[in-house]
Amino acid sequence: MSGARGWLRLIPVALLVTAVLAGVVTWVRADGIEGDLAGRSRSALAAAGIRGGDVSFSGRQATLSGFPADQAGRALGIVQGVEGVESAEVSGGAAPKPPSVTPTPPSTTSPPRSSSSAPPTTTSSAPPTDRAGVQKELDAQLADTPIEFKPNTAQLTPAGTQAARAVAKLLKGAPDDLRYRITGHVAAGPGGRAAAVRLSQTRARAVMRLLTAGGVPANRLLVRGSGTAAPGEGGDRRVEITVEER
């Protein structure tokens, strides 16, 4: 009987130890996820040229703090686009709002009427609808944030992934009679030209998958591997996209 009582005394201790160990494992995993998300978010912000603030995580929820008012909204959008982030907010509860404008009191005098007055015109920035216009906007976008890869791999950098998703938004809204040739470039390395062509093709296909996931029809995308890039062509771990008419 005394042996049975001893085992019974040990059961609560064993349960307590198990609960403590489970809590430690959960804390370590959560800390690792938060550190990974914070690191990738900071890399994406730095690649976009946004500095002067910080981003922290509680689980998969991001909090941005210390960013200048004119950059906080853009920083919020970039962090929300990082893969794995569930939600993001600027410290204080919301993204910055534009300054309020005090309305001008209405005039007590009516403007003179004209029998030939025309309705007021409004201007808007419409997306390009021709091949040249889409190519120009695409080139400017890629010059600002190129689609880049980690060395000797077909894995995009965090900034490269964000750049590809931004390109997908542009091409998704372009006319249906256009198609896009994705050309991969690599740095010279072991394996010669054959290996360089294979890697550059794999990089182009990786970008194609991101574009189709972003809503660009696959039948409007072509992939090509150029092998090693010549000096001065804009980098050797990247892709370029050429707009063509179908």
Protein Blocks (a to p, Z undefined) as FASTA:
>chain_A
ZZmmmmmmmmmmmmmmmmmmmmmmmmmmmmmmmmmmmmmmmmmmmmnopahiacddehja
ccdehiafklmmmmmmmmmmpghiabdcdehiiacdddddddddddfbdcdddfkbccdd
dddddddfbfklmmmmmmmmmmmmccdddehiabdcfklmmmmmmmmmmmmmpcfkbccd
ddddddddehijmlmmmmmmmmmmmmmmmmmmnopafklcccddebjadehiopabdcdd
ddddZZ
